[in-house]
Amino acid sequence: MLGSKLDILKQEWIDVVFTGRNKAYGAYELRKSNGRNTNRALIFGIIFFVFVVSLKTIINMIDGFIPKADVKVKMTDVVLAPPPPEEQKKIPPPPPPEPPKPKVDQVKFPPPVVKPDNEVKEEPPTVQELKVADPGQNNQKGDPNAEIRIDEPVGNADIKQVTEEEPNKIFVSVETPPGFPGGLAAFGKYLEKNIKYPGVDRENNTQGKVFVSFVVERDGSLTDISAVRGPSQTLKDEAIRVLQRSPKWTPGIQNGRPVRVQYTVPINFTLGSEE
């Protein structure tokens, strides 16, 4: 009996221990139901542990079945201001152009100075030369196609056709800046109607301003659209997409004619809740 394996919680041993004793005291019932209580506690503990570990997964599963309310995109007015003029180095003015050639040939006519004949180095033009040329300060070949100019200097420059300023020049500041048709209020309504808030930015609560740069062409179309700065790449892409679909703007005016103008617009992305 000493070498056998003893299980003091077996019912036979419990009955032996409590023989002739008060079994209604409580200790007898505790030992009698000890095995059942231990197994029950173990099962409940395992279930509770699995529930705690899986709690987040269960919440996500439940959350997926509950429909979410639409997120209202709150648009704010956009203040369109012309970009500051770029700082340019002061370039010295070019030298005055060479005066054009005279219409008639000129011969040098030195001023009259009383000198002895042996000191005279330049002979005045002859009468025959003055019949076909005008007197002047230097010998100058004329241009038959030139206009008649009185009391104006002459030179060696050929008459050239006057050309306008570079037509493809991009201005940063003009007399009349370009604008959206209908003004700022119409531009704000256009953005509010066409902007689609990216889902990833809505989930991450990403908000802020996207600065978009573009060129307003002479016909009012927008080119060279790029996002200079923004809180996320998806918000910058959305701002570019909306401006690419924009109607034509009123072009900028300089010296009474439409010109190409560089422009920068801030677009504010804000998530607002239903009130």
Buried (B, 14 or more C-beta within 10 A) or exposed (E): EEEEEEEEEEEEEBEEEBEEEEBEEEBBEEBBEEEEEEEEEEEEEEEEEEEEEEEEEEEEEEEEEEEEEEBEBBBBEBEBEBBEEEEEEEEEEEEEEEEBBBBBBBBBBEEEEEEEEEEEEEEBBEEEBEEEBBEBEEEBEBBEEBEEEEEEEBEEEEEEEEEEEEEEEEBBBBEBBBBBEEEEEEBBEBBEEEBEBBEEBBEEEBBBBBBBBBBBBBEBBBEEBEBEEBBBEBBBBBBBEBBEEBEEBBBBBBEEEBBBBBBBBBBBBEBEEEE
